[in-house]
Amino acid sequence: MAHGIRYPLDAGFLLRNKRSLRRTLLQSQGLLEKRIAILGGSTTAEVKDMLELFLLNDGIKPIFYESEYNRYYEDLMFPNPALEQFAPELIYLHTSNVNITRYPSLKDGETEAEALLAAELARFRALWDKAAEQYNCPIIQNNFELPHHRGLGNLDAYDLRGRSRFISALNSHFAEEARRRTSLHLNDINYLSAWFGLERWYDKALWHSYKYAMSSDAVPLLADSAASIIKAILGKTRKCLVLDLDNTLWGGAIGEQGLEGIRIGKETPEAEAYTEFQQYIRRLRERGVILAVCSKNDPANAQLGFAHPDSVLKLEDFSAFQANWEPKPENLRAIAASLNIGMDSLVFVDDSPMERELVQSQAPEVAVPQIGNDVTHYISTLDKIGYFETVSVSSDDLSRSTFYAKNSARLSQQNKFADYAEFLRSLEMKAEIAAFSPLYLDRITQLINKTNQFNVTTRRYTKSELEDILGNEDFVALYGRLTDKFGDNGLVSVMIGEVRSSQIHIDLWLMSCRVLKRGMEDAMFDRFVAAARSRDVTAIHGYFNPTAKNAMVSGLFELMGFTSTGKTDFGGTAWRFNMEGSYTPRNHFIEVTHDPRQTPGQADGNRAGHP
């Protein structure tokens, strides 16, 4: 990570240098400001300071509201002009087991113990309900670490009156609530404290003196975990894991030792460790992380390694493959270009400290974890940094690697055609474009918060905000799915327009980079125009807000036939599309249908015919 924040975390370094680190990080360009309310059940000053560092380190500038000590319940449940005026965009409820109001006593029976559990859960449910109703923003809630002592010994884990059992049951209920509530996200301090060590997690002297619910050394770990959730909500996580091969995915150098000489499988402890690492990577791929290879190797030898009978990963698991003798920063740029993603989407894993240093110096946007050269530590190092933190896993996530892999087949197909229009027709593309559906809301939220290049405003929405838009007659909100003869690209485009009087203002128009230059923007706009006509709209207004990444859409509105109406307050441009007269559809290559679950006319834009 940049600016002195390194993993594994050095708590002492961070706490000693937090002010100088903060000054340096605040000088970064293009910081995204977010209003975050920290409502604490214990002292939160150090938590706030550490959370700020981790967010700044990833381009987010937090503006904080901090409750007074143990005022988290009152701040939310009772009138609070200060918090209401602050209007938080995210709420972090920092509680721990010191905030459990009452545990069962040894005199309580099963009925009394269950009643206490229900009462504790009801108290937090009331907080989440109030936060959702009044502020309609994401909520991050700590679950609970296990108790600092066990009054019943091992029996504490399963007796109804045991504190360990009480906390475990409460955590289970919290998990179910987070599954049900779209705005609730759990910061799993139950896991963090177990990994860190309960004996180190809780400092009695610090609690009695300053009311800190954890030790100073544990604070950066907790804050980093909360920051990872916030970054995931805001779409700031990484997309692609780029891997070296020799002594990274297998032991030994395949170019020198051959296929039979590399160490992978179950025969030795070292080989088993590489197998475990490949299994971990395969699981990342299965949940949507794109895999790529960047290796100094002969291409044939590099590919041969995946033919080993004990290799968990296969050649087809990788969406990009660069094996040559060029400098690795150049190959990383080639990988990003081939996948049509930014360099800041890449995480580069290499056992060589020299190669890591070279990439850090020449491609600073790329994340380079210091994994060392001991394969037994690779997983723990990657797992704890949270590069690929997610707040949901959609069906599109599960297919993402396949989407990108099939793009290679499309590029090969393109090379066979001299005429690009002929190539587009050959793809036999079909699109489903319809009004927002609850079924796709997780993917729509994710796409909105992760798409930066083809995105005219880069406005972000929470799932709760999108739920409010769903079915609201004041909005035209469309999603687009695209398939072709090579397979399903998934949900790849979103448009949101707000109807004001007789005009529509496009608040959001974005498209996934994996379907650029296929004509999907034309198909989406045709449907949007059809939806506008059904509302008797006289004009469509569009806005381009420039960022460091969305230059590719600076001319989109002009291309679509809009007329410039001047500058916006944010340094962008404003555009108008006149709806008077006839409209000539722009889409010529994609067959468009509506959502088959909707009846004709149910979705805005479903009146449009096929171009």
C-alpha positions as CSV (number, residue, x, y, z in Angstrom):
1,M,0.0,0.0,0.0
2,A,1.1,3.6,-0.5
3,H,2.5,6.2,1.8
4,G,4.0,3.9,4.5
5,I,0.9,1.7,5.2
6,R,2.2,-1.8,4.8
7,Y,0.9,-5.3,5.5
8,P,1.2,-7.1,7.8
9,L,0.1,-4.1,9.8
10,D,2.6,-2.6,12.2
11,A,0.3,-1.3,14.9
12,G,3.1,0.6,16.8
13,F,4.3,2.3,13.6
14,L,0.8,3.4,12.7
15,L,-0.1,4.7,16.1
16,R,3.2,6.6,16.4
17,N,3.1,8.1,13.0
18,K,-0.6,8.6,12.4
19,R,-0.4,12.4,12.2
20,S,2.4,12.5,9.7
21,L,0.8,9.8,7.6
22,R,-2.5,11.7,7.7
23,R,-0.8,14.9,6.4
24,T,0.8,13.0,3.6
25,L,-2.3,11.1,2.6
26,L,-4.4,14.3,2.6
27,Q,-2.2,15.6,-0.2
28,S,-3.5,12.9,-2.6
29,Q,-5.5,14.1,-5.6
30,G,-9.1,13.2,-6.3
31,L,-10.1,12.1,-2.8
32,L,-13.8,11.0,-2.6
33,E,-15.4,12.7,0.4
34,K,-17.9,10.6,2.5
35,R,-19.7,11.6,5.7
36,I,-19.3,8.7,8.2
37,A,-21.0,8.6,11.6
38,I,-19.2,6.6,14.3
39,L,-21.6,5.7,17.0
40,G,-19.6,4.0,19.8
41,G,-20.3,1.8,22.8
42,S,-16.8,2.5,24.0
43,T,-14.1,5.2,23.4
44,T,-13.6,5.6,19.6
45,A,-10.9,8.3,19.2
46,E,-8.1,5.8,18.1
47,V,-10.6,3.8,16.0
48,K,-11.6,7.0,14.1
49,D,-7.9,8.0,13.6
50,M,-7.0,4.6,12.2
51,L,-10.1,4.3,10.1
52,E,-9.3,7.7,8.5
53,L,-5.8,6.5,7.6
54,F,-7.0,3.3,5.9
55,L,-9.7,5.2,3.9
56,L,-7.4,8.0,2.9
57,N,-4.9,5.4,1.7
58,D,-7.5,4.2,-0.8
59,G,-8.7,7.6,-2.0
60,I,-11.6,8.2,0.4
61,K,-11.6,11.3,2.6
62,P,-13.9,10.7,5.6
63,I,-15.8,13.5,7.3
64,F,-16.7,12.2,10.7
65,Y,-19.5,12.5,13.2
66,E,-18.3,10.9,16.5
67,S,-20.7,10.1,19.3
68,E,-19.8,10.8,22.9
69,Y,-18.7,7.8,24.9
70,N,-21.4,5.0,24.9
71,R,-24.0,7.3,23.4
72,Y,-24.6,5.1,20.3
73,Y,-28.2,4.1,21.3
74,E,-29.3,7.6,22.4
75,D,-27.8,9.2,19.3
76,L,-29.9,7.1,17.0
77,M,-33.1,6.5,18.9
78,F,-33.8,10.0,20.2
79,P,-34.0,13.4,18.4
80,N,-30.4,14.4,17.5
81,P,-30.2,17.7,15.6
82,A,-26.4,17.4,15.2
83,L,-26.5,14.0,13.6
84,E,-29.6,14.9,11.5
85,Q,-27.7,18.0,10.2
86,F,-24.6,15.9,9.5
87,A,-26.8,13.6,7.3
88,P,-24.4,10.6,7.4
89,E,-23.8,8.6,4.2
90,L,-22.7,5.7,6.2
91,I,-23.1,4.7,9.9
92,Y,-20.6,2.6,11.8
93,L,-22.0,1.1,15.1
94,H,-18.8,0.3,17.0
95,T,-20.0,-2.0,19.8
96,S,-18.5,-5.0,21.5
97,N,-19.4,-7.5,24.3
98,V,-19.0,-4.8,26.9
99,N,-22.2,-3.3,25.5
100,I,-24.3,-6.4,26.1
101,T,-26.8,-5.2,28.7
102,R,-27.5,-8.5,30.5
103,Y,-26.3,-12.1,30.4
104,P,-28.3,-15.0,31.8
105,S,-27.6,-15.7,35.4
106,L,-27.1,-19.2,36.8
107,K,-30.6,-19.0,38.3
108,D,-32.2,-18.4,34.9
109,G,-33.9,-21.2,33.1
110,E,-34.2,-21.8,29.4
111,T,-37.2,-19.5,29.0
112,E,-35.5,-16.6,30.8
113,A,-32.2,-17.2,28.8
114,E,-34.0,-17.1,25.5
115,A,-36.0,-14.0,26.6
116,L,-32.8,-12.2,27.4
117,L,-31.4,-13.1,24.0
118,A,-34.5,-11.9,22.2
119,A,-34.4,-8.6,24.2
120,E,-30.7,-8.0,23.2
121,L,-31.5,-8.7,19.6
122,A,-34.6,-6.5,19.7
123,R,-32.5,-3.6,21.0
124,F,-30.2,-3.7,18.0
125,R,-33.0,-4.3,15.5
126,A,-34.5,-1.1,16.8
127,L,-31.3,0.7,16.0
128,W,-31.0,-0.7,12.5
129,D,-34.7,0.1,11.8
130,K,-34.2,3.6,13.0
131,A,-31.0,4.2,11.0
132,A,-32.6,2.7,7.8
133,E,-35.8,4.8,8.2
134,Q,-34.1,8.1,9.0
135,Y,-30.9,8.0,7.2
136,N,-31.3,5.4,4.5
137,C,-27.6,4.6,4.3
138,P,-25.4,1.6,4.7
139,I,-24.8,0.5,8.3
140,I,-21.7,-1.3,9.5
141,Q,-22.3,-3.2,12.8
142,N,-19.6,-5.1,14.8
143,N,-20.7,-8.5,15.9
144,F,-19.3,-9.7,19.3
145,E,-16.0,-11.2,20.4
146,L,-16.2,-14.1,22.8
147,P,-16.2,-13.3,26.6
148,H,-12.9,-12.5,28.3
149,H,-13.5,-15.2,30.8
150,R,-15.7,-18.3,31.1
151,G,-17.6,-18.7,34.3
152,L,-18.6,-22.3,33.4
153,G,-15.4,-23.4,31.8
154,N,-15.9,-25.6,28.7
155,L,-19.6,-25.8,29.7
156,D,-19.9,-22.1,28.9
157,A,-19.9,-22.9,25.2
158,Y,-23.2,-24.9,25.3
159,D,-25.0,-24.3,28.5
160,L,-28.0,-21.9,28.0
161,R,-26.6,-19.7,30.7
162,G,-23.0,-19.6,29.4
163,R,-21.8,-16.3,28.1
164,S,-19.9,-18.0,25.3
165,R,-23.1,-19.7,24.2
166,F,-25.1,-16.4,24.6
167,I,-22.6,-14.4,22.4
168,S,-22.5,-17.2,19.8
169,A,-26.3,-17.3,19.5
170,L,-26.4,-13.5,19.3
171,N,-23.8,-13.5,16.5
172,S,-25.8,-16.1,14.6
173,H,-28.9,-13.9,14.8
174,F,-26.8,-10.9,13.7
175,A,-25.7,-12.9,10.6
176,E,-29.3,-13.7,9.7
177,E,-30.3,-10.1,10.1
178,A,-27.4,-9.0,7.8
179,R,-28.6,-11.6,5.2
180,R,-32.1,-10.1,5.3
181,R,-31.3,-6.4,5.5
182,T,-29.7,-5.0,2.4
183,S,-28.2,-2.0,4.2
184,L,-26.6,-4.0,7.1
185,H,-23.0,-5.2,6.9
186,L,-21.2,-7.0,9.7
187,N,-17.7,-6.2,10.8
188,D,-16.7,-9.7,12.0
189,I,-14.7,-8.9,15.2
190,N,-15.6,-12.4,16.4
191,Y,-13.2,-13.7,13.8
192,L,-10.7,-10.9,14.1
193,S,-10.4,-11.3,17.9
194,A,-10.0,-15.1,17.5
195,W,-7.3,-14.7,14.8
196,F,-5.5,-11.9,16.8
197,G,-5.9,-13.8,20.1
198,L,-8.5,-12.9,22.8
199,E,-5.8,-12.6,25.4
200,R,-4.2,-9.8,23.3
201,W,-7.5,-8.3,22.0
202,Y,-8.7,-7.1,25.4
203,D,-6.7,-4.9,27.7
204,K,-8.3,-4.6,31.1
205,A,-6.1,-1.7,32.2
206,L,-7.0,0.2,29.1
207,W,-10.7,-0.5,29.6
208,H,-10.7,0.6,33.2
209,S,-8.6,3.7,32.6
210,Y,-9.9,4.9,29.2
211,K,-12.9,2.7,28.3
212,Y,-11.3,1.3,25.2
213,A,-12.9,-2.0,24.4
214,M,-9.8,-3.5,22.9
215,S,-6.0,-3.2,23.1
216,S,-4.1,-0.5,21.2
217,D,-2.5,-3.2,19.1
218,A,-5.9,-4.5,18.0
219,V,-7.3,-1.1,16.9
220,P,-5.6,-0.9,13.5
221,L,-6.8,-4.5,12.7
222,L,-10.4,-3.5,13.6
223,A,-10.2,-0.2,11.7
224,D,-8.7,-1.9,8.6
225,S,-11.5,-4.4,8.6
226,A,-14.2,-1.7,8.8
227,A,-12.4,0.3,6.1
228,S,-12.4,-2.8,3.8
229,I,-16.2,-3.0,4.1
230,I,-16.6,0.7,3.3
231,K,-14.3,0.4,0.3
232,A,-16.4,-2.6,-0.9
233,I,-19.6,-0.6,-0.5
234,L,-18.1,2.2,-2.5
235,G,-16.6,-0.1,-5.2
236,K,-13.0,0.6,-4.3
237,T,-11.9,-3.0,-4.2
238,R,-9.6,-4.7,-6.7
239,K,-10.7,-6.9,-9.6
240,C,-7.8,-8.9,-10.9
241,L,-5.1,-11.1,-9.2
242,V,-2.0,-11.3,-11.4
243,L,0.4,-14.2,-10.5
244,D,4.0,-15.0,-11.1
245,L,4.6,-18.8,-11.7
246,D,7.9,-20.2,-10.6
247,N,8.1,-20.4,-6.8
248,T,4.7,-18.6,-6.6
249,L,2.2,-21.1,-8.0
250,W,4.5,-24.0,-7.8
251,G,7.9,-24.8,-6.4
252,G,10.9,-24.7,-8.7
253,A,11.6,-23.3,-12.2
254,I,9.7,-25.2,-14.9
255,G,12.1,-23.9,-17.6
256,E,15.0,-25.6,-15.9
257,Q,13.5,-28.6,-14.1
258,G,10.7,-29.5,-16.5
259,L,7.1,-30.5,-15.7
260,E,8.2,-33.5,-13.6
261,G,10.6,-31.3,-11.5
262,I,8.2,-28.7,-10.2
263,R,6.8,-29.1,-6.7
264,I,3.0,-29.3,-6.5
265,G,0.6,-32.0,-5.1
266,K,0.8,-33.9,-1.8
267,E,4.2,-35.6,-2.0
268,T,6.1,-33.2,0.3
269,P,5.1,-30.4,2.8
270,E,6.3,-27.8,0.3
271,A,4.3,-29.3,-2.6
272,E,1.2,-29.5,-0.4
273,A,1.6,-25.8,0.6
274,Y,1.6,-24.8,-3.1
275,T,-1.5,-26.9,-3.7
276,E,-3.3,-25.2,-0.8
277,F,-2.3,-21.8,-2.3
278,Q,-3.7,-22.8,-5.7
279,Q,-6.9,-24.0,-4.0
280,Y,-7.3,-20.6,-2.3
281,I,-6.8,-18.8,-5.6
282,R,-9.3,-21.1,-7.3
283,R,-11.9,-20.1,-4.7
284,L,-11.2,-16.4,-5.4
285,R,-11.8,-17.1,-9.1
286,E,-15.1,-18.9,-8.3
287,R,-16.4,-15.8,-6.4
288,G,-15.5,-13.4,-9.3
289,V,-11.9,-12.4,-9.0
290,I,-10.2,-12.3,-12.5
291,L,-7.0,-14.3,-12.7
292,A,-4.0,-13.4,-14.9
293,V,-0.4,-14.6,-15.3
294,C,2.7,-12.4,-15.5
295,S,5.8,-14.4,-15.7
296,K,9.4,-14.2,-17.1
297,N,9.3,-17.5,-18.9
298,D,9.1,-19.1,-22.3
299,P,5.4,-19.1,-23.1
300,A,5.3,-22.9,-23.9
301,N,7.0,-23.7,-20.6
302,A,4.7,-21.3,-18.6
303,Q,1.6,-23.0,-20.0
304,L,3.0,-26.5,-19.6
305,G,3.0,-26.0,-15.8
306,F,-0.9,-26.1,-15.7
307,A,-0.8,-29.5,-17.4
308,H,0.7,-31.0,-14.3
309,P,-1.8,-33.7,-13.0
310,D,-1.7,-32.1,-9.5
311,S,-2.2,-28.5,-10.6
312,V,-5.5,-27.2,-9.2
313,L,-5.5,-24.3,-11.5
314,K,-5.8,-24.9,-15.3
315,L,-4.9,-22.7,-18.2
316,E,-8.5,-21.9,-18.9
317,D,-8.9,-20.3,-15.4
318,F,-6.8,-17.3,-16.5
319,S,-8.3,-14.4,-18.5
320,A,-5.0,-12.9,-19.5
321,F,-1.6,-14.6,-19.9
322,Q,1.7,-12.7,-20.3
323,A,4.8,-15.0,-20.3
324,N,7.8,-13.5,-22.0
325,W,11.1,-11.7,-21.1
326,E,9.8,-8.2,-21.0
327,P,9.8,-6.0,-17.8
328,K,6.8,-7.0,-15.6
329,P,5.4,-3.4,-15.4
330,E,5.0,-3.4,-19.2
331,N,3.3,-6.8,-19.0
332,L,1.0,-5.6,-16.3
333,R,0.0,-2.7,-18.5
334,A,-0.7,-5.2,-21.4
335,I,-2.9,-7.3,-19.0
336,A,-4.9,-4.3,-17.9
337,A,-5.3,-3.2,-21.5
338,S,-6.4,-6.6,-22.7
339,L,-9.0,-6.9,-19.9
340,N,-10.0,-3.2,-20.4
341,I,-9.6,-2.5,-16.7
342,G,-7.5,0.1,-14.9
343,M,-4.0,-0.6,-13.4
344,D,-5.5,0.2,-10.0
345,S,-7.7,-2.9,-10.4
346,L,-4.6,-5.2,-10.3
347,V,-3.0,-7.1,-7.4
348,F,0.4,-8.5,-8.3
349,V,1.8,-11.5,-6.5
350,D,5.5,-12.5,-7.0
351,D,8.0,-14.3,-4.7
352,S,10.8,-12.1,-6.0
353,P,11.5,-9.0,-3.9
354,M,13.3,-7.4,-6.9
355,E,10.2,-7.8,-9.1
356,R,7.9,-6.5,-6.4
357,E,10.1,-3.4,-6.0
358,L,10.3,-2.8,-9.7
359,V,6.5,-2.9,-10.1
360,Q,6.0,-0.7,-7.0
361,S,8.3,1.9,-8.4
362,Q,7.2,1.9,-12.0
363,A,3.5,1.0,-11.7
364,P,2.5,2.5,-8.3
365,E,-1.3,2.0,-9.0
366,V,-0.8,-1.7,-8.8
367,A,-1.2,-3.3,-5.3
368,V,1.9,-5.4,-4.5
369,P,1.6,-7.4,-1.3
370,Q,4.8,-8.3,0.5
371,I,4.2,-12.0,0.5
372,G,7.9,-12.9,1.2
373,N,9.2,-16.2,-0.3
374,D,7.7,-18.7,2.1
375,V,4.6,-20.3,0.4
376,T,3.1,-21.2,3.8
377,H,2.5,-17.4,4.4
378,Y,1.1,-16.5,1.0
379,I,-2.6,-17.2,1.9
380,S,-2.6,-15.4,5.2
381,T,-0.9,-12.3,3.8
382,L,-3.3,-12.0,0.9
383,D,-6.4,-12.9,3.0
384,K,-5.8,-10.3,5.7
385,I,-5.3,-7.3,3.4
386,G,-8.8,-7.3,2.0
387,Y,-8.0,-6.5,-1.6
388,F,-11.1,-8.4,-2.8
389,E,-13.5,-7.6,0.0
390,T,-17.1,-7.8,-1.1
391,V,-20.5,-7.1,0.4
392,S,-22.4,-9.5,-1.9
393,V,-21.8,-12.3,-4.3
394,S,-24.1,-12.1,-7.4
395,S,-24.5,-14.7,-10.2
396,D,-22.5,-12.3,-12.4
397,D,-19.7,-12.5,-9.9
398,L,-19.6,-16.2,-10.2
399,S,-19.3,-16.0,-14.0
400,R,-17.0,-13.0,-14.3
401,S,-13.8,-14.9,-15.1
402,T,-15.7,-16.8,-17.8
403,F,-16.9,-13.5,-19.2
404,Y,-13.4,-12.2,-19.5
405,A,-12.0,-15.4,-20.8
406,K,-14.5,-15.5,-23.6
407,N,-13.5,-12.0,-24.6
408,S,-10.3,-13.5,-25.9
409,A,-12.4,-15.7,-28.3
410,R,-14.3,-12.5,-29.4
411,L,-11.0,-10.7,-30.1
412,S,-9.8,-13.7,-32.2
413,Q,-13.1,-13.6,-34.1
414,Q,-12.7,-9.8,-34.7
415,N,-9.4,-10.4,-36.4
416,K,-11.1,-12.5,-39.1
417,F,-13.2,-9.5,-40.3
418,A,-11.9,-6.5,-42.2
419,D,-15.2,-4.7,-41.6
420,Y,-16.1,-4.0,-37.9
421,A,-19.8,-3.9,-38.6
422,E,-19.6,-7.3,-40.2
423,F,-17.8,-8.5,-37.0
424,L,-20.6,-7.1,-34.8
425,R,-23.3,-8.8,-36.8
426,S,-21.3,-12.1,-36.6
427,L,-21.6,-12.0,-32.8
428,E,-25.4,-12.6,-33.0
429,M,-25.9,-10.3,-29.9
430,K,-29.1,-10.3,-27.9
431,A,-29.9,-7.9,-25.1
432,E,-32.5,-7.9,-22.3
433,I,-33.2,-4.2,-21.4
434,A,-35.9,-3.5,-18.9
435,A,-36.8,-1.6,-15.7
436,F,-34.9,-2.4,-12.5
437,S,-35.9,-5.8,-11.0
438,P,-35.4,-6.9,-7.4
439,L,-33.7,-10.0,-8.7
440,Y,-30.9,-7.9,-10.2
441,L,-30.6,-5.2,-7.5
442,D,-27.4,-6.6,-6.0
443,R,-25.6,-6.7,-9.3
444,I,-26.9,-3.3,-10.3
445,T,-25.6,-1.8,-7.0
446,Q,-22.3,-3.5,-7.5
447,L,-21.9,-2.3,-11.1
448,I,-22.8,1.3,-10.2
449,N,-20.2,1.4,-7.5
450,K,-17.4,-0.3,-9.4
451,T,-17.7,1.2,-12.9
452,N,-15.4,4.2,-13.6
453,Q,-14.5,4.3,-17.3
454,F,-17.8,4.3,-19.2
455,N,-19.7,6.3,-16.5
456,V,-20.8,9.9,-17.4
457,T,-21.4,11.1,-13.8
458,T,-19.8,8.4,-11.5
459,R,-22.6,9.0,-9.1
460,R,-22.8,6.2,-6.5
461,Y,-25.9,4.6,-5.1
462,T,-26.5,2.3,-2.1
463,K,-28.9,-0.7,-2.5
464,S,-31.3,1.1,-0.2
465,E,-31.4,4.1,-2.5
466,L,-32.0,1.9,-5.5
467,E,-34.8,0.1,-3.7
468,D,-36.5,3.5,-3.3
469,I,-36.1,4.1,-7.1
470,L,-37.5,0.7,-7.9
471,G,-41.1,1.2,-9.2
472,N,-41.0,5.0,-8.5
473,E,-42.8,6.8,-11.3
474,D,-40.4,9.8,-10.9
475,F,-37.6,7.7,-12.3
476,V,-36.7,5.8,-15.5
477,A,-34.3,3.1,-14.4
478,L,-33.1,0.5,-16.9
479,Y,-30.7,-2.3,-16.8
480,G,-29.2,-4.2,-19.8
481,R,-28.0,-7.7,-20.1
482,L,-26.0,-8.9,-23.2
483,T,-25.4,-12.3,-24.7
484,D,-23.8,-13.4,-27.9
485,K,-22.8,-16.6,-29.6
486,F,-19.8,-17.0,-27.3
487,G,-21.9,-16.8,-24.1
488,D,-23.6,-14.6,-21.6
489,N,-21.9,-11.3,-20.7
490,G,-24.3,-10.8,-17.8
491,L,-25.8,-7.5,-16.6
492,V,-23.5,-4.8,-18.1
493,S,-25.3,-1.5,-18.3
494,V,-27.4,0.8,-16.2
495,M,-29.3,4.1,-16.8
496,I,-31.1,6.2,-14.3
497,G,-33.1,9.3,-15.2
498,E,-35.2,11.5,-12.9
499,V,-38.4,12.9,-14.4
500,R,-38.9,16.6,-13.5
501,S,-42.0,18.2,-15.0
502,S,-41.9,17.3,-18.6
503,Q,-38.2,16.6,-18.8
504,I,-35.8,13.7,-17.8
505,H,-32.4,14.3,-16.3
506,I,-29.9,11.4,-16.7
507,D,-28.3,11.0,-13.3
508,L,-26.4,7.9,-14.2
509,W,-25.3,6.1,-17.4
510,L,-22.7,3.4,-17.3
511,M,-21.5,0.3,-19.0
512,S,-19.1,-2.5,-18.1
513,C,-15.7,-2.2,-19.8
514,R,-16.0,-5.8,-21.0
515,V,-18.6,-4.9,-23.6
516,L,-17.2,-1.7,-24.9
517,K,-17.6,-0.9,-28.7
518,R,-20.4,-3.5,-29.2
519,G,-23.2,-1.0,-29.7
520,M,-24.8,-1.6,-26.3
521,E,-24.9,2.1,-25.5
522,D,-27.0,2.6,-28.6
523,A,-29.5,-0.1,-27.6
524,M,-29.7,1.3,-24.1
525,F,-30.4,4.8,-25.4
526,D,-33.1,3.6,-27.8
527,R,-34.9,2.1,-24.9
528,F,-34.4,5.2,-22.7
529,V,-35.9,7.3,-25.5
530,A,-38.9,5.0,-25.8
531,A,-39.4,5.2,-22.0
532,A,-39.2,9.0,-22.2
533,R,-41.8,9.1,-25.0
534,S,-44.2,7.0,-22.9
535,R,-44.0,9.8,-20.3
536,D,-44.6,12.6,-22.9
537,V,-41.2,14.0,-22.1
538,T,-40.1,17.0,-24.2
539,A,-36.4,16.8,-23.5
540,I,-33.7,14.6,-22.1
541,H,-30.8,16.3,-20.2
542,G,-27.4,14.6,-19.8
543,Y,-24.4,15.6,-17.7
544,F,-20.7,14.7,-18.0
545,N,-18.7,15.1,-14.8
546,P,-15.0,14.5,-15.7
547,T,-12.9,12.2,-13.5
548,A,-9.4,10.8,-13.8
549,K,-10.9,7.7,-15.5
550,N,-13.9,8.5,-17.6
551,A,-12.4,10.5,-20.4
552,M,-13.7,7.9,-22.9
553,V,-17.3,9.2,-22.5
554,S,-16.5,12.9,-22.7
555,G,-18.0,13.0,-26.2
556,L,-20.9,10.5,-25.6
557,F,-23.7,12.9,-25.5
558,E,-22.6,14.8,-28.6
559,L,-22.3,11.4,-30.4
560,M,-25.9,10.6,-29.4
561,G,-27.2,13.8,-30.9
562,F,-27.4,16.0,-27.8
563,T,-26.7,19.7,-27.9
564,S,-24.4,21.4,-25.5
565,T,-26.0,23.8,-23.0
566,G,-22.9,24.9,-21.1
567,K,-20.9,24.0,-18.1
568,T,-22.1,22.4,-14.8
569,D,-21.2,23.5,-11.3
570,F,-18.8,20.6,-11.0
571,G,-16.6,21.6,-14.0
572,G,-18.4,19.2,-16.4
573,T,-20.7,19.8,-19.3
574,A,-24.5,19.8,-19.7
575,W,-26.4,18.5,-22.7
576,R,-30.0,18.5,-24.1
577,F,-31.7,16.1,-26.4
578,N,-34.9,17.5,-28.0
579,M,-37.7,14.9,-28.1
580,E,-39.8,16.7,-30.7
581,G,-40.2,15.0,-34.0
582,S,-39.4,11.5,-35.0
583,Y,-36.5,9.4,-33.6
584,T,-34.3,7.1,-35.6
585,P,-33.1,4.1,-33.6
586,R,-29.3,4.0,-33.3
587,N,-29.0,0.2,-32.6
588,H,-28.4,-1.9,-35.7
589,F,-26.5,-5.0,-34.3
590,I,-28.4,-6.2,-31.2
591,E,-31.7,-7.9,-30.9
592,V,-33.5,-6.4,-27.9
593,T,-36.1,-8.0,-25.7
594,H,-37.7,-7.1,-22.4
595,D,-37.4,-9.0,-19.1
596,P,-39.4,-12.2,-19.7
597,R,-40.8,-12.0,-16.2
598,Q,-42.5,-8.7,-17.0
599,T,-45.7,-8.2,-19.0
600,P,-45.4,-5.9,-22.0
601,G,-45.5,-2.3,-20.9
602,Q,-44.6,-3.1,-17.3
603,A,-41.0,-1.9,-17.7
604,D,-40.2,1.6,-18.9
605,G,-39.0,1.3,-22.5
606,N,-40.7,-2.0,-23.3
607,R,-42.7,-0.4,-26.0
608,A,-39.7,0.0,-28.1
609,G,-39.5,-2.4,-31.1
610,H,-36.5,-4.3,-32.2
611,P,-34.2,-2.1,-34.3
